[in-house]
Amino acid sequence: MDSSVLSWPGTRLADMSRQLPEQCSRLLSRQCGIIAGWQAPSAGISSRDMRDLVRGGRWQRLQFGVYAAFTGEPPRAAILWTAVLRTGPQAILSHETAAELDGLLDKRSGLIHVTVPHSQHRQPAAGIVIHRTSRVIEVREQRLLPPRTITEETVLDLAQEVTSFDAVISLLARACQRRLTTPFLLSENLAMRARARWRAEIGQALQAVADGVHSPLEYRYVRDVERAHGLPPAQRQAPAVQNGGQIFRDALYRGYAVAVELDGRASHPDEQRGQDQRRDNAAAASGVITLRYGWADVTEHSCETAREIGTVLAQRGWPGPLRRCGPGCRL
């Protein structure tokens, strides 16, 4: 994540911190210069003192009952702290906002998502989306600030809100590829949820991700082409050396020297086509046949694609047989 998100105007706070109680200065340093009225007693400062600092132009109020111990535009970290403190003592950032902090999303969340215990009933605040859970202590990340959900809960929260299962696959794969979590940890947290949309499907997808699936197209290939038609299991993201460098093949039937490459892009730039051609030619020179398929081949013509791959594998010694994927199979 961009380091600027975690910066705040500490110099201005440091100038005035000599006049504040030590416990207040420590709290402000920890919370990027933000403090809530409900924290005043433990910080050794009164709500009246806070209001006086605002009236004197040294502090500013960012939300009802939440103050910044500096003037000027608050940085992102201060804005996030403001949302958490505005929502109450046990509030934690969650959903898109926690994903932003974890590096799971490559953009800032438009609204700030906060999760609170079921027992808390907070008034809505501008720009803040409030979620509720009975597991707020269990799902809180204990090591990082501002407080947020653990990565596994963040991923599963987002998976409940997307509109397609392909988006779920992308989310699970991205989280694991970026080494933010593992399929095992996601499975463990999924099992602890009393309710989960797509529970069985997510469980199957996590197994595929553990096996090396990196995209919705790869998952559909495994599910609808390979497994559905009885093809032998391929090695996912199989490493190989080509022209002195390392490459990874989407699927490699190693015992039969057949590789399958998948590309979900609707268009293929000339430069990319040239790279693919050189890669396929180099594979052929080493004895590996490469078959390439796009989105429509896997999603609309899965039976025909399976038949073609099965035929090539059979020519190279696979005993078969292919099987029908269902009553409407086009084998």
Secondary structure, DSSP 8 states (H G I E B T S, - for coil): --GGGG---HHHHHHHHTTS-HHHHHHHHHTTTEEEGGGHHHHT--HHHHHHHHHTTSSEEEETTEEESS-S---HHHHHHHHHHHH-TT-EE-HHHHHHHHTSSSS--SSEEEEEETT------TTEEEEEES-TTTTB-SSSSS-BB-HHHHHHHHHTT-SSHHHHHHHHHHHHHTTS--HHHHHHHHHT-S--TTHHHHHHHHHHHHTT--SHHHHHIIIIIIITTT----EEEEEEEETTEEEEEEEEEGGGTEEEEEE--SS--HHHHHHHHHHHHHHHHTT-EEEEEEHHHHHTSHHHHHHHHHHHHHHTT--------STT---
